[in-house]
């Protein structure tokens, strides 16, 4: 059973920083793509940033230049460094991890961690 667990959320003032972490465990296969998504109240879940196993990254336009995604393959861990936070970044942040045999890759989700940015 693959488990994905996020940590690092909290309350921060606008302009501040937070670092989120996410660990994927319980898989006998490599963890391939990993990513961070967020869902604000009343809005759909959206991609914040993604990273391939090889380190290729992509970001939502709204966070480019402020957020940095990175990973440690040995630890099946992905990080999201969030700087210059804005009130509109307030959301539950979810981690996603892709793993499994090449013919049956699956996506696994964490339960989320709340980030609140006060103005």
Residue pairs with C-beta under 8 A, 6 or more apart in sequence:
1 26
2 24
2 25
2 26
2 27
2 97
2 99
2 106
2 108
3 24
3 25
3 26
3 108
4 22
4 23
4 24
4 95
4 96
4 97
4 108
4 109
4 110
5 22
5 23
5 25
5 95
5 110
5 111
6 20
6 21
6 22
6 93
6 94
6 95
6 110
6 111
6 112
6 113
7 20
7 21
7 22
7 113
8 18
8 19
8 20
8 21
8 113
9 18
9 20
9 93
9 113
9 114
9 115
10 18
10 114
10 115
10 116
11 116
11 117
11 118
12 18
12 85
12 115
12 116
12 117
12 118
13 117
13 118
14 85
14 86
14 87
14 117
14 118
14 119
15 84
15 85
16 85
16 117
17 81
17 82
17 83
17 84
17 85
18 82
18 85
18 115
19 79
19 80
19 81
19 82
20 36
20 79
20 80
20 82
20 93
20 95
20 113
20 115
21 77
21 78
21 79
22 34
22 36
22 77
22 78
22 79
22 80
22 95
22 97
22 110
23 75
23 76
23 77
24 31
24 34
24 76
24 77
24 95
24 97
24 99
24 108
25 76
27 76
27 99
27 100
29 99
29 100
29 101
30 53
30 73
30 99
31 53
31 73
31 76
31 97
31 98
31 99
32 52
32 53
32 98
32 99
32 105
33 50
33 51
33 52
33 53
33 96
33 97
33 98
34 50
34 51
34 71
34 78
34 95
34 96
34 97
34 98
35 47
35 48
35 49
35 50
35 51
35 69
35 78
35 95
35 96
36 47
36 48
36 49
36 50
36 69
36 78
36 80
36 93
36 94
36 95
36 96
37 45
37 46
37 47
37 48
37 93
37 94
37 95
37 96
38 45
38 46
38 48
38 89
38 91
38 92
38 93
38 94
38 115
39 45
39 46
39 91
39 92
39 94
39 112
40 88
40 90
40 91
40 92
43 91
45 94
46 60
47 58
47 60
48 59
48 60
48 63
48 67
48 80
48 93
49 57
49 58
49 59
49 60
49 63
49 67
49 68
49 69
49 80
50 57
50 58
50 69
51 57
51 58
51 69
51 70
51 71
51 78
53 71
53 73
55 71
57 69
59 67
59 69
62 88
63 82
63 89
66 82
66 83
66 84
66 85
67 80
67 81
67 82
67 83
68 80
68 81
68 83
69 78
69 79
69 80
69 81
70 78
70 79
70 81
71 77
71 78
71 79
72 78
72 79
76 97
78 95
78 97
80 93
82 89
82 115
85 115
85 117
86 117
87 117
87 118
87 119
88 117
89 115
89 117
90 115
90 116
90 117
91 114
91 115
92 112
92 113
92 114
92 115
93 112
93 113
93 114
93 115
94 109
94 110
94 111
94 112
95 109
95 110
96 107
96 108
96 109
96 110
97 107
97 108
98 105
98 106
98 107
98 108
99 105
99 106
99 108
100 106
